Amino acid sequence: MDWLSRDKKEVQKYLDDPRCGFVFTVNGFETLFELIGRLHDPESINKIPKELPVLFVAGQEDPVGSYGKAVLGVAESFQNSGMTQVECNYIPVCATSWSMKWAGRSGCRPFKMNFNTARVAGPSF
């Protein structure tokens, strides 16, 4: 589990927490793969509201998203479907998806905050 963070104390907290480190149920895996399939299904993507703001975050060193390539592919599919507010940000420092918990420590938070603020606040006058 040392890939979770470079902060050894945080890794130990994760290992000590009985709510962490569980194995998915069969239903959990089934649902996960069904949802992943929908991300690659044009019919499913076309059902998403075109004005829905979507932020994709990919770690350049995260094998879960094919080092950002798979995430970029999904983001492009969303854009190609006509969605107008799709952003994809790469995080070189935050190597894994789990490390977003500690994103504020590594300078990865600003783009996320900017994305959220722009959507909540709306256009400035």
N, C-alpha and C positions, 0 to 999 in steps of 0.2 A: 504494500500500500504506500510505499514511499513516493510513488508518482503523484499522489494527491496534492502535495505541496512541498515546497522546499523548506517550509517551516516545520521542523521536527516536532515541536510542541503541538501544532495543529494536527499532524498525522497521528500522534499519540492520543489526542482527544478523540479523534475519529475511531481509532482502534478500541478505545475504552468505552465508547458509547454503545450500549446494547441495541440501540435503534439503527445502527449503521452496519453495513457489511452483510446484509441479508441477501439471500438468493431469491431471485424472482420466482413467482409461482408459474405454473404452466400457462395459466390465464394471462399473467403479466407479460410473458414472452409473446404469446399469441397476439395480444393487443398491440404490443410494441411493433411487431413485424407488420401487422395490418396497417398501422399508422404510417410506417415507413413506406409501405406500398402506395398509400394514398398520396404521399409526397411526389411520387413519380407517375401518377395517373392524371393525364390532362383533364379528364372529365371531373375528377374530384377537385383539382385546382381551379377549374372554371366556376365552381360553386362558391368560391371564396369572394366576398365583396371586393370589388376592384379598388375601392378607396380605403380599405383596411390597411393601417400602417403595420409593417412587419419588419422587425430587426433580426437579422441572422448574425450570429456571432460564431466565429470559427477560430480555433487555435491552429496556427501554422504547424505546430508540432504535435497535434492531437490525432492519433491514428483512428479514433472513432469516426471522424468526418473525412477520412482519407486526406488528412493534412490540409483541410480547407477546400479541397477540390469538390467533394460531394456536396458540401454546403453551398458553395458557389453555384453548382449545377442546379440545385433546387431554387436558389434565389433567382437565377436566370429564367427558370421555368415559370416562376411567379410573374416576373416582369414580362415575359413573352405572352402570358395570358391576358395582359392588359392592366395588371395591378400597377398603380401609380406611385405608391409610397413604400418601396422595397429598398432596404439598405442591407449591405453585407460588409461586416467589418472583420478584419483579420487581427488576431492578437499574437504577436510574435513572442511576447514575454510569458503570457499565461499559456503554458504548453498543453494543458488538458482541460476538458470540459468541466471537471470538478473544481478546477482552480478558480473558477469565476467567483466562488465564495470569498476568495481572498483577493479579488480583483483590485480593490482599493489600495492594496499594499504595493501593487506592481505597476500602477499608472494606467490600468485598463479601463477604469470607470468613466473618464470624461465623455467618450463617444456615446455610451449608454445613457448617461444623464442628459446629454444634448438631445438625443433622439426622443427621450421621454418628455423633456421640457418643451420641445418644439410641438409635440402632439397634444400635450395638455394645455399649453398656453395659447396655441393657435398662432396665427400671424400677428406680428407686432404692428402697431399703428403709430 
